[in-house]
C-alpha cells in the first residue's frame, strides 16, 4: 500500500511546494500518476481491492485530464 501511495504523496508535495507551478510541471506529474495507476491495474500480484481503487483513480485522472 505504501509503495503504491508514495508517488501520489511526492507529487502533491512537489506541486504544492513549487514556487511557480507551470502547466508543463502539472502535466508531467499527471502523466507519472497515470502511469502509476496503470501499472497497478495491470499488475498480477496487486490485490483486487487495490486494482479496484486504481480503476476509480484512473477514471478521476481521465476526468481531470479532459478538463
VEXDREN-2710 file (C-alpha; in Angstrom, 1 decimal):
% VEXDREN-2710
k/r/px/py/pz
1/UNK/0.0/0.0/0.0
2/UNK/2.8/2.4/1.0
3/UNK/4.7/1.7/-2.2
4/UNK/1.5/2.5/-4.3
5/UNK/0.6/5.7/-2.5
6/UNK/4.1/7.1/-2.2
7/UNK/4.1/8.7/-5.8
8/UNK/0.9/10.5/-5.0
9/UNK/2.3/11.9/-1.8
10/UNK/5.5/13.0/-3.6
11/UNK/3.6/14.6/-6.5
12/UNK/1.3/16.5/-4.1
13/UNK/4.3/17.8/-2.2
14/UNK/6.2/18.8/-5.3
15/UNK/3.3/20.7/-6.8
16/UNK/2.3/22.4/-3.6
17/UNK/5.8/23.5/-2.7
18/UNK/6.7/24.7/-6.2
19/UNK/7.0/28.5/-6.2
20/UNK/6.0/28.7/-9.8
21/UNK/3.9/25.6/-10.8
22/UNK/3.6/25.6/-14.5
23/UNK/1.2/23.7/-16.7
24/UNK/4.1/21.7/-18.0
25/UNK/5.1/20.6/-14.5
26/UNK/1.5/19.7/-13.7
27/UNK/1.2/17.7/-16.9
28/UNK/4.4/15.9/-16.2
29/UNK/3.2/14.9/-12.8
30/UNK/-0.2/13.8/-14.0
31/UNK/1.5/11.6/-16.7
32/UNK/3.5/10.0/-14.0
33/UNK/0.5/9.4/-11.8
34/UNK/-1.4/7.9/-14.7
35/UNK/1.4/5.5/-15.4
36/UNK/1.5/4.5/-11.7
37/UNK/-2.2/3.8/-11.8
38/UNK/-2.0/1.8/-15.0
39/UNK/0.9/-0.3/-13.6
40/UNK/-1.2/-1.1/-10.5
41/UNK/-4.3/-2.1/-12.6
42/UNK/-2.2/-4.4/-14.8
43/UNK/-0.1/-6.0/-12.0
44/UNK/-1.0/-9.6/-11.3
45/UNK/0.3/-9.5/-7.6
46/UNK/-1.8/-6.4/-6.7
47/UNK/-4.8/-7.3/-4.5
48/UNK/-8.2/-6.9/-6.1
49/UNK/-9.2/-4.1/-3.8
50/UNK/-6.2/-2.1/-4.8
51/UNK/-6.9/-2.8/-8.5
52/UNK/-10.5/-1.6/-8.0
53/UNK/-9.2/1.6/-6.3
54/UNK/-6.8/2.1/-9.1
55/UNK/-9.6/1.9/-11.6
56/UNK/-11.6/4.5/-9.8
57/UNK/-8.5/6.7/-9.6
58/UNK/-7.9/6.2/-13.4
59/UNK/-11.5/7.5/-14.1
60/UNK/-10.9/10.6/-11.9
61/UNK/-7.5/11.2/-13.5
62/UNK/-9.1/11.0/-17.0
63/UNK/-11.7/13.5/-15.9
64/UNK/-9.0/16.0/-14.8
65/UNK/-7.0/15.4/-17.9
66/UNK/-10.1/16.1/-20.1
67/UNK/-10.7/19.4/-18.4
END
